[in-house]
Amino acid sequence: DSSQPSRCPTSVNHLALPPSSCLPQQVFCLKMSESRPDDSNNRKRLASYVGRRITPSNDSNAEENEVLNFEYFGLIPRGPPNLADFLEVWSVDVHPNTGGINKKQHHTDLYDCSNLIVRRGQPFQITITFNRAYDAGKDKLWIEFLIGRYPDITKGTYIPIYIQEQLERGKWGAKVESTQNNVLRLSILSPPHCIIGRFRMYVAVMTPYGIRRSARDKETDIYVLFNPWCEEDTVYLHNAAEKEEYVLNDIGRVYQGTFTEVTSRAWIFGQFERDILDSCIYILDRAGMPLQTRGCPIKVCRATSAVINSKDEGGVLVGCWDGQYSDGVAPTAWNSSVEILLQYYQTRLPVCYGQCWVFAAVFNTVLRCLGIPARVVTNFSSAHDNNANLTTDIILDENGKKDIHLTRDSIWNYHCWNECWMSRYDLPPGYDGWQVVDATPQETSEGMFRCGPASVNAIKHGQVCFPHDAPFIYAEVNSDVVYWNREKDGSLTKGDVKTKEVGKLVVTKEVGSDGKKDITDQYKYQEGSQEDKMAQDSAIHYGIKKEQAVTGVAMDGAIDMHVPEKVLVGTNFEVGIELKNNSGEKRSMTVHLSGSVVFYTGVPKIQIKDKTIKVTVEPHEAYQKQVKIKSKDYEEHLVEQAILHFLISGHVDETGQTLAIQKAVTLQIPTLNLRVEDPVEYGREVTIIIEFTNPLRTPLKEVVLRVDGLGTLKPKLKLFSIVPENSTLTTKEWFVPWKRGPRKVIASLDCQALRQVVGELELNVI
């Protein structure tokens, strides 16, 4: 309805967008703090650098300075000097071809880029053709690398590379590999700590009159990346299979659901696709990151985590969790980072919308593209503790029901973040390796929505004093759930402390397969062990607050809840309640069952069940009751991922003991069925058949089918006005594969009534 205001800060009608980016259900978001083209008269004047520094901050890889083809010594003569006896550069070949000598050795042959891409700390070769043969005793020449608008030799943004007899590891240098007639081949070595980004290259020749340079040529621009294959690089990763997975694999898996019913979906990272590398460098520019700091993976990861979300810098993705996505793309509909990053790069505007796994998947693409080993990690039962005090506080009113107005903390069914591999030279020994970084905008860190990098080993040992944001991450996997009873006068009394409700399972994708790997033991010791207690004591020593268990109250009552597994969306099911009396006396118990449709963050959308049970339980006996949940109660209210949450809370009348337990049910959503009927051959058209059956008793309206992995940068989109109740939708897609080997096609189906419908197809192109 055009009369309704858009939830995106800027309506698509206000933007001058290229036709190629106008896809159905896609619009672009603009931060309110950013200026629009029509408000130039009201725009505030930017703060000047004059008086603070000699030149502006050098924080843009895209900008460049003018470099003279001939730089005179002293005064410029009236006529051109006689340079006939001096070298003149005819051409420069950096051997950028995919099958050339450089890209294979540097593991960059997968990048779809016509320029040379190298990894730092490793030599590469260039060939220079002159007007005559090079004479080492007579000619003096060097190679110049420049980055940014204000290159400075002291900042590492202007690098003169001189020819020497032998290359010296750890330093820039050039060595003659061969000379033949007027052709000179050089081997160039970069240090393992140099700046990463796109460098401009010139060949400089000394003459008595000045410096003669080759002409500006964008085809000789060279990208320099982090190097996990170089032992001296801080991102060095020893294991070859892990390098293949965490740097070179462009398809992965994201894990969702609950710790008892883990689900997964395929994701195309696409770090080697055309323009993705430029998109990643633009993200560093958008962060305002000084070029001279871009050699440090710690700073690169921290700066990037702030720009993947749009909260501070007008970054890549707008976070949205309310279930209303009509002015953008639902987070569950994305299958690939490529579409998101290219849209952001082309429009310079935030993309709508993302949630934690989308932030993590896009962040993973950026890190791998820049050469930093990275993986997506899922923490099940993840505490969102607003003050990182190691407690997730749930407030119960005087009747024992959850007070949704006073309960501010929440337990996410799961939360996705990233781990990146690096040495932490800023920390004591023992904290290298995997580091947590999180781009989902949850809480601010030093005034910005960013998180990490924080050492996983430091989190495991409770060393939350080390940077960055270790207390928050420690609480996400170690928080206790504390139930508070609110009295009528507003005071709170501690009712119960649950120590095993958070950080139930931490997983990531296995190396070399689609299986899931349990890495919980990398984040925490076994609950209740001596090592676990020592880690908690360490965290408390560094300022994290922890609530002690309730004392002075007889804890002879027990409560349990039984929820079924693999409940298909649209079906009825039952929730079992069990109350136990472990004492030698009768116990009167009052409990409340609250069932809600919730977002995966644990935030309730609407209550669908409210039942109070009052019962007297005989000594050493148990009371059981089944409560029926009907599909008609939840179907019309479902949000993405179709999660229902049940909380049973109450008390024992005689002792005042608080009884509380909570569990989630992730309803099973039918998948898309993808198949091909004929062998998939290189260069021949392939037909993919896609089928889906609507499981609901109501029709699905305005359905969008999105198919990625068909060899195009943008997905194939199909719109269906209606899919009738309990009917099957069948459609076809065609594409021609131009790469041999394994590949994945991933599809998603999205509409307001049903989200998170996905499917995938593994192909082997022969």
N, C-alpha and C positions, 0 to 999 in steps of 0.2 A: 504494500500500500504506500504510494508515494507521499501520502499525507502524514505518515508516521516519521518521526525523526530517526535518522540513522544512528546506530550505536557506534559506528566507526567515527572517529573525530572529523573525518572529511568524507562527504559523499563522493561517489565516483563521478558525478556530473560536474564536479568542480575541477577535475583533473584533465589535463591534456595528455591522454595516454595513447601510445602507439596501438594501432589496430591489433597487432599480434598478441598483445597482452590482455585483450578484452575477452576473457573466457567466462563461460557461465558460472555463476555463483562465486566469482572472484572479484574482489575490489581491494583497494589498497588503503592502508591507514596512515594518517599523518598525525604526529604528536601535536597536542594543542600548543606546545611551546614553540613549535617551528613556524616560520613565516610562510605565508602563502604568496603566490605571485601578485595578488591584487592588494597587498597591504604594505607596499614598499614605503608609503608615506608615513606609516606608523611604526616602522621597524626601528628598534633601538640601535644606536651606534655601537659597534663592537669596540671593546676595550683595545686601545692601541698598545703596541709593544714598545713604542718610542719612549726612551727614558729608562726602560727596564732591561732591554737587551739590544745588541747591535742589529741583529736580524730577527725576523719573526721565528716562531717555533717551527722546526723542520719536521712536520708530522704528517706529510702527505707523500706517498710514493708516486701518486699520479702526476704531481706537479714537477716541472723541471726548469732548469735555468738555461740561458742561451750560452752555448759553448762556441767560441770563435774557431773557424777553420784555420786561421793563422793568428797567433797571439804574439804581437811584436814585443821586442825588448826595447823599452824606452819610447822615444817619439816615433810616430808613424811616418815613414818616408813619403815623399810626394808621388813617387812611382813605385810600381811593384818590384820587389827584389828579384835577383836572378837566382832561381832555385833549381836550375837544370841539373846540377851535380848532386842534388840531395834526393833521398828517397821520396817517392810519391806513392801513396796507397791507391791501388787500383780496385781491390776488392778484399773483403774479409768474409771468410766462411767459418762459422762456428759449429758446423756439422750438427744441425738441429734435427735431422731426419730421425724418424722412429727407429729405423734399422741401422743408424749410424754408430760411430765408435763411442759417442758420449752417452747417449740416453740409456743404452743397454747397461753400461758399466755403472751408471748412477741410479738404476732402477726407476727411471722416469719415462720409460718408453710407453707406458699406458696412458699418459696424459695426452689429451686431444688438443695439442697446442703446436703451432708452427715454429715457435721460438725454442731455443735451447733451455732446458731445465736441468740444473745440476744440484747436487747435494754438497753442502759445505764440508771442508776437511778432506776433499778427494780431488785429485787432478783431473782436468779435462783438456781437450785439444782444440786449437783453432788454427786456421790456415790463412796466411796473408799473402796476397799477390802484389808485388811492387812494379814500378816501371823498369827496374833493373835488379840484378842480384844483390842480396844483402851481404854486406861486408862487416863482420863483427869488429874488426879493428878500426874501421873508419866510421861506421854508422852508429849513432846512438838513438835508440828508440825505446819506448815503453808503452804499456797498455794502461789505460785509465778506466776505472769503474766509478760511476757516479750514481747516486740515488737521492731523489728529492730535489727541491728547488734551491736549497742552500747547502751544497756539498762542502764538507769541512774535513780536512785530513785528520784533525784531532778527534773528530767524532766518529770516524770510520765510515763517513758517507762520501768521501772522496778518497779513492785508493789508487795511487800510482804503483804499477806493478813492473818492476825492473827485471831485465834478463840477467840470470846468474847461471853459474856452472851447474849447481845442484839445488834442487828444491829443498827447503827447510820446513819440516813439519811444524804446524802451528803458526805459520806466517804466510802472507801473500807472497807469491813468487812466480817467475816464468822461466822456463828452460827451453833451449832450442832442441827440438827433436830431430829435425832434418831440414836441409836446404837443397833445393833443386832448381837450377836456373834462377828465375826471379820469384820463386815460391818459398815461403818460410813457414814451417810448421812449429808451433809453440805448444808446450804443455804448461798449463796454468794451475796453480794450487791456491785454494782459499783456506783460511784458518778455520778450525772447527768451532769457533765462537763468533764468527762474523755475523753481520746483520743478514736477516732473510728478507727477500723481496725481489722486485724487478730492478735490475741495474742497467744503466746505459753504458755502452762500451765504445771507446775511441782508441785509435792507434795514434800515438804522438811521436813525432820525429823532431830531433833537435837540429836547428840550423843556426848560423851565426846571427841571423836577423830576428829569430823568434822560434816559436813552437808551431810546427805544421801538424795539423790533425786530419784524420779521416772525417768524412762528412757524416752528419747525423743519419743513422739508419736504424729504424725500429726493428728491422729483421735481425739485427745483431744484439738486441736487448737480451739479457740472460737472467733467468729466474734462479735464485739461490734459495734452497730449502734446508731445513734441519736434516740431519743425517743419522738415522738409527743404525747404519752399517759402520759408522766411524767410531772407534773406541774412545777417541778424545772428545766426542760430542756429548753434551750433557743428556741427550735423549738416546744414547746408545743402548741397544737391546741385543743381548747375546744370542738368544735362541732364534734360529732361522725360521722355524714354523710360526713362532709368535710374530716375527716381522711380517711374514706373509699374511697373517690374520689381521694384525692391528695396524698395519700401514697400507698394505696392498689390496686387501679384500674390500671391494666396493659394494658388497651386499651383506647385510647382517640380519639379526633378529632382535626384536624388542619384546621383553617379557612383561606380562600384565596379569590381571586376575587377583587371586588371593593365594596365601602361602599353601593352602590345602588343595587349590585347583589352579595351578599355574597355566596360563595360556600364553601364546606367543604369536607374533605376526612378523612377516618378512619386511625388510626395509631396504630401499636402494639408497646407499650413501652417495654414490656417484661422484667421488672426489676427483676423478680423472676426466669428467665430461668438459666439453668446450666452455670456456669462460668461468668455470668454477674457481680456478686458481685466482683469476682476477677478482672474482667476487670476494674471496677470502682476504686478499690484500686490501680491497676496499673496506672491508669490515675493520681492519686494523687502522686504516685512515679515519674511519668514522668514529673510532674510539679516541681519536686525538692522541694516539700513541707516538711519542717521539721516535724517529727512525733509529736513532743511536741505541735505543733500548730493545730493538726487535731481534737481537741475537739471544736474548734470555728467554727460555721457554716458560719460566715461572711468570714473568711479566706478560708474555704473550697470552698465556692461558687465562690469567686474571683479567686482563683487559678485554679479551674476547668474551669471557663469561658475562660481562656487563652489556655487551652489544648484541648478543644473540637475542636478548629480550629488548623490548622497545621502551622500557620504563624510563631510562635516563638519557640515552644518546639517540633516540629515534632509531633503535636497533631493528634487527631482522623481523622478529615475531611479536605480535600482540597476544598476550595471554588472556584467555577467556575461559571461565569455568561455569557459566550460568546456563548453558544449554541452548542459548539463542544465537544462531550463527547465520541468519538469513543475509546479512550484509558482508559475508566472507565465506570462508571454507571451514567446515567443521574440522576440529583437530583429528577426529577419527577417520576422516576421508583421505588425508594425505597418505601417500605410499612412498614418497621419495623426497630427499633433501634438495634435489636438483631444481625442481620447479620453484621451490621457496626461495632458494638463494639467487637464482637468475631473475626472478620477479623483483626481488629487493635490489639487485645490482642495476637492473634496467630502469627502475622507477625511482630509486633512492627513497622509497617510502616503506614503512613497516607493512608486513603481510599479516592479514587476519585469517585464521587464528591458530594459536598453539597451546598445548598443555605439556606436561613434564616430558613425556616420551618424545614429543616433536622437538622441544628445545634440545633434549639430549641427542637425538638423532642428527639434527642439523649441526650441533656443536661437534659431534663426532666426525662429520664430514669435513668441517673446517680444520680440525686438528690433524686428521690423517692427510688432508691435502697439503698442509704446510710441512708435513714430515714428522709430526709428533705422534708416537704410538698411542692409540686411544681405543677405548671400548665403552659400550653402554652398559650400565649396571642398574639392576632393579632391587630395591629394598622393600620387602613385603612387611606390612604393618609398620609404616614409617611415621614416626611422631613429628608433628608440626608443632613444636614447642615454642611459643612466642617469646619467651625470655631465656631459653637454653638453660633451665634450672634443673634438668634431669627429671622433671615430673610433668606428666600430661594430666591436667586437672579436669575432672568431670564433676560438676555440681549437681547434686540431687536436692529437690525441694523437700518440704516437710512431709510430703506424702510418699517420698521415695522415687519420684519421677525425675528424669533428667531435665534440668533447667537450661533450655537452649539459649536463653538470653544471657546467662552468666558464664556458660561454658565457652571459653575462647580457644582453648587448645583443641587439636583434632588429631586423629590417627588416620593417615591415608591408607587405603587398601594396599597401595604400593606407591613408590615414588622412584622415578628414573633420574639418574645423574650420570656423570662420566668419570672415568679414571684415565689419567694420562701418565705415561712412563717417563721419568726423568731423574737425574741426580739433584739432590737438594743441598747444594753447597752452602746455602744460608742456614742450614740446620746442623746439629751435631751428627756424627756418623751413626748409621743405622736407620735412617729415615728416607733413604733413596727408594726408587721403585715407583709403585703405583701411588698416584696422588688423586684425591677427590676434587673435582671441579663441577659446579652446578650452575647452569644458566637459567633455570626456572626462577622467576622473580618471587621469592618467598619473603625474605627479610633483607634489610639493607646491611651492607658491610662497608664501613668507612664512608657512609653517605650514599652508596650506590647499590643497586640490586645486582649483586654478584656473590660468588661463593667459591673459595679455594684459590689456589691449590692447597690442600691439606693432606699430609702424609697418612696413608692408610695404616701404616705401622704405628704411627703416633696415636691415632684414634684407638687402635686395639689396646695400647698400653696406657690409655688415659692421659697421655701427655698433651693436654689441651692448651698448654701454654705456647705451643709453636704456631706460627702463622701457616695458613690463613683460615679463619673461621672454624677451627677444630671443635670448639665447644658446641656449636650448632649441629655439626655433623655427628659428633659423639652422642648428643641427645637423640638424634633421629634413629639411632640403632640401639640405644641403651636406656631410654627414658622409662621410668616407672609410671603406671597409670594409678592415679590417686583419686579415690571417690570421696567427695566432701558432702556432708549433710548440712544443708542450710536450715537454720532454725527460723521461727517466725519473726524474730527480732533482727534477722539478717546475718547473724553470726554463723561461722562455719566450724564444724567439728569433723575431724578426720574420721572417715568411716572404714576404709579399706585401702590397702596398697597392693597392687598387682605388679610383680617384678618380671614377669615373663610374657608380657603382651606385645612388646615392641621389638622390632628387628628380628622377626621370626625366621626370615630367610633372605639371603642376599645372593643373587645369581647374575651370571652373564653368559654369553655364548661360548661354547666350547671352541677351542682352536681346531680348525680344519673340518668342523662338522656343524650341523644345525642343532646339536644337542645343547642342553643347558648345563652350566657348571656351577656348583654350589661353592661360593666363596665366603660363606658366613664366618668361617673360622679365621679369615684374614681381617675381619673387623672386630671380632669379640671372642673371648674365651668362652668355654662352656658355662652356661648360667649356673651360678652357685659354686663354681670351682674356686680354689685358692687363688689362682691367677686372675680370675674375674674380680674377686674381692680386692686384690692388690691394684688392679687397673681402676676400679671405682674409687679406691682410697686416693690414688694419684689424681684423678679428676677432681675429687672433692678438695684436695690440697690446693689445687690451682683455681679454686673459686666456684666450682659447680655445686649447686645446692641439691641435696637429696633428702627426701622425706623418709623418716624411720617407720617401721611397721607399727601397726596399732597395738597398744598394750592395754591391759586392765579390762579387756572385754573377752568373755568366753567365746571362743571361735568353734563352737560345736555344731554349727549348722553349715550346710554345704549346698551349692547350687550348680546345676549343669544344664547345658542346652544342647540339643541334638538337631542339626540342620542337615538336610539331604544334600548329596553331591549330584552334579550334572543335572540340574533342573532346567528343562527346556523352556525358553521364554514362551509365554502363552499358556502354560499348564498350571494346574493347582498342585499344592504340596502342603506338608505339615511340618510344624516346628514343635519339637519335643521339649518339655520342661520337666526337670527332675529336682526335687527338693529332698535333702537328706537330713536326718536328725541323728547325729553321732553321740548324743548324750544319753544319760539314763533316765531322763525326764521328758514329759511331753513338751513340744515346742509349737507355738503358734507363729505362723509365718505369713507375711503379707508381701506379695511381689507384684510388680507391674511389667507386663510385656508390651514394649513399644516397637512397632515395625515401621520402617520408613523407606521410601525410595531415596537413595543418596547418590551424590556425585562420588567419583572414586576417591576424592579427597576426604571422605567421611562426613562432609557437610550435608545435612538432610535437605531434601527438596519438599517432600510432603509426607505426612504420617498416614499410613494405610491400615494400621492395626493398633488398637489400644485396649488392653485387657488386664483387669485386676483379678488376682487370685488370692483368696484368704483360706488357709487350711491349717489344721492341727495335725502334726505328724507324731506318731507314737515313737517311743524310745527305740533307737537303732533301726528305724524303719525309713522307707523312702516313699515319696508321693510323686506320681508321674501323670502328666497330662499332655495331650496332643492338641495343638491349636492349628486350625485349618487356614491356609492363605489361598484365596481365590484369585485367579488370573484377572478377573474383572476389576479387582481392587487396585492392581498396579499397572495394568497394560497402558492406560491412557496417560500415565504420569512418568513413564520411563525416560531416563536421560541416557547419554552415551554410556556404553559398557553395561547397562542393565543390572545395576547392583541394588540389592535390598539389604538393609541393616537392621538387626534385631538386638535390643538391649533389654535384659531382664534385671530389674533392680528392686530392692525392698529391704526388709529387716526382720529380725527375730524379735517378737514382742517381749519375751522374758529377759533377754540379755542385751538388747539394743544392737546386736551384731548387724552390720551392713552386709547385704547379699547383692552381688552384682556380677554380671557376665555379659559379654557382647560378642556377636559373631556376624559375619557378612555372608551373603549368598550371591554369587555371580551367576546370573541366569545365562544359560547356554544359548548363543545366537547362531542360527544356521549360517554356514559358510557359503561362499560362492564356489561353484564347481566349474573348474576350467579344464578343458581337454583339447587335444588335437587328434585327428583321425589318421593322419598320414605322417611318414617320417619327415623330420625337419631338415631341410637341405639348404646349404649356402646358396644365396642368390635366387631362391625360388619362393614364391608366395606361400605363406602359411596361413591357414584358417584356424582361428581359436574359437571354440564354442564355449559360451558362458551361460550357466544356468543358476537360478535362484528360486526358492520356494518361500513365499510369504507365510510365516508361522502364525501371524496374528489373525484375530477374527474381524479385523477392520482392514480396509484397503490402505495401501501405502500411496501417498500422493507426492508429486514433484520429486521423483527419484532421480538421483544423479549417479551414473556408473562411471568410474574413473579407472583407466587401465594404464599402467606404467610398465616400462621395460620393453617397449616395441621398437626400440632403436631411434626414437625421437626424444628431444630434450623435454618437450611438453607432453603431458599425458593425452590419451584419447578420451574424450568425454562424450557420453550419451545421456540424453534426458528422456525420462518416461513420465508421462503425466499421471499415470495411475497403475498400480499393480494390485489387482483384486485380492480379497482375503483368501488365504489358503490356495492361491494359484501359483503356477510356475512361470517365471520369466526366462525366455531363451533368446539369446542374441549372439551375433558373431562379430569378430574383429579380424582384420587382415593386416599382415605386415611381411616385409622381405628382410630376412636376416643377412647382414653383411659382415658378421664376425663368426668365426667357427668356435666351437667349444660350448661349455655349459653356460646357460643364462636363465634368468628368472623373469617371468611375467607376473606382475602383482596387480590385483584389482580390488577395488572397494566400492560398496554400494551405500548410498547415504540419503536419508530423508529425515524429516522432523520426528517421525514416529519410531524409527528404528535406525540405530547407528552401529558402528563397529562391525559391519558385515564385510568380511574380507575373504580373499582367496588367492592362491598362488599356483603357479605351474612351472615345474622344472623342465627345461628343454636342453637338448644336446644337439647343437647344429653340426651336421656332418658335411 
